Amino acid sequence: MKRSEINTILAQADEMMRRFGFVLPPFARWSPATFEAKADRARHVIDARCGWDITDYGAGDFGRMGLFLFTLRNGLLSDLTRGGGMCYAEKLLISRQDQLSPMHTHVLKAEDIINRGGATLVVELFGSDDGGNFAEDRGGQVMCDGILRDFAPGERLALAPGESVTLRPGDWHAFWGEGGDVLIGEVSTVNDDETDNIFRDPIGRFATIEEDEPPMHLLVSDYATWLG
């Protein structure tokens, strides 16, 4: 992805979040230079990879397959391992109309996916085999707003604004906006996007960036290069 495209997506996403009443924390507004200057004090933000995140899953076609994310808060895997401390995470996401977030599952993370506003959020579901692998012929059970429901292999849940689904490790899922763009909330156990996204197909989690203009804000995938 070109940095200029990323900068445009950042501005559009910020406008949509504000339209639905979500205001981001102060560090979201930092320039790269400010982030560098405050890196010592912002070490948890950096280590927990909070902040802006835009991906095309390495496919080079963001409109067809991609996702906008902002990680508001996140604990560390060390907290989760010892069973205490900051064992939770929260994100805002935007799934554009017909923009696929491809089929995947998590080994550790359980998550509530919440339609916070906009159009319909479609979530396609499959179960796992006994080894936790994608199983085309298996369904399972999820909770929708706390109510248990069975799902058949490949069933598509249509979540209206305010509705949610709880996904556990081994629940394979893909999602997209139907009828327009969707603002999504995610509340989960500790989030580790570097190692805990298991995709059905061999794709990447992060975009490759072509630097055609300076970044408006750093992405979480920029931290290692810009901040060490």
C-alpha positions as CSV (number, residue, x, y, z in Angstrom):
1,M,0.0,0.0,0.0
2,K,1.2,3.5,-0.7
3,R,1.6,5.8,2.4
4,S,-0.6,8.4,0.7
5,E,-3.4,5.8,0.5
6,I,-2.9,5.0,4.2
7,N,-3.0,8.6,5.2
8,T,-6.3,9.0,3.3
9,I,-7.8,6.0,5.0
10,L,-6.7,7.3,8.4
11,A,-8.6,10.6,7.8
12,Q,-11.7,8.8,6.5
13,A,-11.8,6.4,9.5
14,D,-11.3,9.2,12.0
15,E,-14.3,11.0,10.5
16,M,-16.5,7.9,10.6
17,M,-15.6,7.2,14.3
18,R,-16.3,10.8,15.3
19,R,-19.7,10.6,13.4
20,F,-20.7,7.7,15.7
21,G,-19.5,9.5,18.9
22,F,-16.1,7.8,19.4
23,V,-13.2,10.0,20.2
24,L,-9.7,8.5,20.2
25,P,-7.1,8.9,23.0
26,P,-4.6,11.7,22.8
27,F,-1.7,9.5,21.5
28,A,-3.7,8.9,18.4
29,R,-3.0,12.5,17.4
30,W,0.7,12.4,17.8
31,S,2.9,13.1,14.9
32,P,5.8,10.6,14.3
33,A,8.2,13.2,15.8
34,T,6.1,13.6,18.9
35,F,5.9,9.8,19.2
36,E,9.7,9.6,19.0
37,A,10.1,12.2,21.7
38,K,7.6,10.5,24.1
39,A,8.6,6.9,23.3
40,D,10.0,6.3,26.8
41,R,6.8,7.4,28.5
42,A,4.7,5.6,25.9
43,R,6.5,2.2,26.2
44,H,3.3,0.3,27.1
45,V,1.6,1.7,24.0
46,I,4.5,0.6,21.9
47,D,5.0,-2.8,23.4
48,A,1.3,-3.6,23.5
49,R,1.0,-2.3,19.9
50,C,-1.8,0.1,20.6
51,G,-2.7,2.6,17.9
52,W,-3.5,2.8,14.2
53,D,-3.5,-0.3,12.0
54,I,-4.4,-0.7,8.3
55,T,-4.0,-3.9,6.4
56,D,-4.6,-5.2,2.9
57,Y,-3.4,-8.7,4.1
58,G,-0.6,-8.4,1.5
59,A,-3.0,-8.7,-1.4
60,G,-2.6,-5.2,-2.7
61,D,-6.3,-4.5,-3.1
62,F,-7.6,-2.8,0.1
63,G,-11.1,-2.2,-1.2
64,R,-11.6,-5.9,-1.9
65,M,-9.8,-7.4,1.1
66,G,-8.6,-5.3,4.0
67,L,-9.5,-3.8,7.3
68,F,-9.0,-0.6,9.4
69,L,-8.3,-1.1,13.1
70,F,-7.4,1.1,16.1
71,T,-6.2,-0.7,19.3
72,L,-7.4,1.5,22.2
73,R,-6.0,-0.7,25.0
74,N,-4.2,-4.0,25.2
75,G,-2.5,-6.1,27.9
76,L,0.6,-8.2,27.5
77,L,0.9,-11.9,26.9
78,S,2.9,-12.2,30.1
79,D,-0.2,-11.0,32.1
80,L,-2.3,-13.6,30.3
81,T,0.2,-16.3,31.0
82,R,0.3,-15.7,34.7
83,G,-3.4,-15.2,34.9
84,G,-3.5,-11.7,36.3
85,G,-3.0,-8.1,35.5
86,M,-4.2,-6.5,32.2
87,C,-5.6,-9.5,30.4
88,Y,-8.0,-7.7,28.1
89,A,-7.9,-5.6,24.9
90,E,-10.3,-3.2,23.1
91,K,-10.4,-2.1,19.4
92,L,-12.4,-0.1,17.0
93,L,-12.5,-1.5,13.4
94,I,-14.1,-0.4,10.2
95,S,-15.2,-2.9,7.6
96,R,-16.2,-1.3,4.3
97,Q,-19.0,-2.4,2.1
98,D,-18.1,-5.9,0.7
99,Q,-14.6,-5.6,2.0
100,L,-13.5,-9.0,3.1
101,S,-11.6,-9.7,6.3
102,P,-10.6,-13.2,5.4
103,M,-11.3,-16.6,7.1
104,H,-9.2,-17.0,10.2
105,T,-9.2,-18.1,13.9
106,H,-7.2,-17.5,17.0
107,V,-5.3,-19.9,19.3
108,L,-5.5,-17.7,22.5
109,K,-7.9,-14.9,21.9
110,A,-11.6,-14.9,22.6
111,E,-13.5,-11.8,21.4
112,D,-16.8,-10.1,21.2
113,I,-17.4,-8.6,17.8
114,I,-20.0,-5.8,18.1
115,N,-21.7,-3.8,15.4
116,R,-21.3,-0.2,16.7
117,G,-23.1,1.5,13.9
118,G,-23.6,1.8,10.1
119,A,-24.7,-1.0,7.9
120,T,-25.1,-4.8,8.5
121,L,-22.0,-6.7,9.6
122,V,-22.0,-10.2,8.1
123,V,-19.9,-12.9,9.9
124,E,-19.3,-16.2,8.1
125,L,-18.6,-19.1,10.5
126,F,-17.0,-22.6,10.4
127,G,-15.9,-25.0,13.1
128,S,-12.6,-26.8,13.7
129,D,-11.6,-30.4,13.4
130,D,-10.1,-32.2,16.4
131,G,-6.7,-30.5,15.8
132,G,-8.2,-27.0,15.6
133,N,-7.9,-26.8,11.8
134,F,-10.5,-25.3,9.5
135,A,-13.3,-27.8,8.9
136,E,-15.5,-27.2,5.9
137,D,-18.0,-29.7,7.2
138,R,-18.3,-28.6,10.8
139,G,-20.4,-26.1,12.5
140,G,-20.5,-25.2,16.2
141,Q,-22.0,-22.9,18.8
142,V,-21.5,-19.2,19.5
143,M,-23.2,-16.6,21.7
144,C,-25.0,-13.7,20.1
145,D,-25.6,-11.0,22.8
146,G,-25.2,-13.6,25.5
147,I,-27.7,-16.1,23.9
148,L,-26.3,-19.4,22.8
149,R,-27.0,-20.4,19.2
150,D,-25.9,-23.2,16.9
151,F,-24.4,-22.5,13.5
152,A,-24.1,-24.7,10.5
153,P,-20.9,-24.8,8.4
154,G,-20.6,-21.6,6.4
155,E,-23.6,-20.0,8.1
156,R,-23.6,-16.2,7.8
157,L,-24.8,-14.1,10.8
158,A,-26.2,-10.7,9.9
159,L,-25.5,-8.4,12.8
160,A,-27.5,-5.1,12.9
161,P,-26.2,-2.1,14.9
162,G,-26.0,-3.0,18.6
163,E,-25.8,-6.7,18.0
164,S,-22.8,-8.9,18.7
165,V,-21.2,-12.3,18.5
166,T,-18.8,-14.0,20.9
167,L,-16.0,-16.0,19.2
168,R,-13.7,-18.4,21.0
169,P,-10.5,-20.0,19.8
170,G,-11.3,-22.5,17.1
171,D,-14.3,-20.5,15.7
172,W,-13.2,-19.8,12.2
173,H,-14.7,-16.6,10.9
174,A,-14.6,-14.0,8.1
175,F,-16.6,-10.8,7.9
176,W,-17.5,-7.8,5.8
177,G,-20.0,-4.9,5.6
178,E,-23.2,-5.4,3.8
179,G,-25.2,-2.5,2.4
180,G,-22.5,0.0,3.5
181,D,-19.6,0.6,5.9
182,V,-19.7,-0.8,9.5
183,L,-18.1,0.6,12.6
184,I,-17.1,-2.5,14.7
185,G,-16.1,-2.8,18.4
186,E,-13.9,-5.6,19.5
187,V,-13.5,-6.5,23.2
188,S,-11.2,-9.5,23.8
189,T,-8.5,-11.2,25.8
190,V,-5.0,-9.9,25.2
191,N,-4.5,-9.3,21.4
192,D,-1.4,-10.5,19.6
193,D,-1.7,-9.8,15.9
194,E,1.9,-11.0,15.2
195,T,1.4,-14.6,16.2
196,D,-2.3,-15.3,17.1
197,N,-4.0,-14.8,13.7
198,I,-4.3,-18.2,11.9
199,F,-5.5,-17.7,8.3
200,R,-7.1,-20.5,6.3
201,D,-5.2,-19.3,3.2
202,P,-1.5,-18.3,3.1
203,I,-1.8,-14.5,3.4
204,G,0.0,-11.9,5.5
205,R,-1.5,-9.9,8.4
206,F,0.3,-6.6,7.7
207,A,0.6,-4.5,4.6
208,T,3.9,-3.7,2.8
209,I,4.2,0.1,2.6
210,E,5.5,2.2,-0.3
211,E,6.7,5.5,1.2
212,D,5.5,8.0,-1.3
213,E,4.8,10.7,1.3
214,P,5.4,11.2,5.1
215,P,3.1,9.4,7.5
216,M,0.3,11.3,9.1
217,H,0.5,9.0,12.1
218,L,2.6,5.9,12.8
219,L,0.9,2.5,12.4
220,V,1.6,-0.2,14.9
221,S,3.6,-1.9,12.1
222,D,5.8,1.2,12.0
223,Y,6.9,1.1,15.6
224,A,9.8,-1.3,15.2
225,T,11.4,0.9,12.5
226,W,10.6,4.3,13.8
227,L,10.8,3.8,17.6
228,G,13.0,0.7,18.2
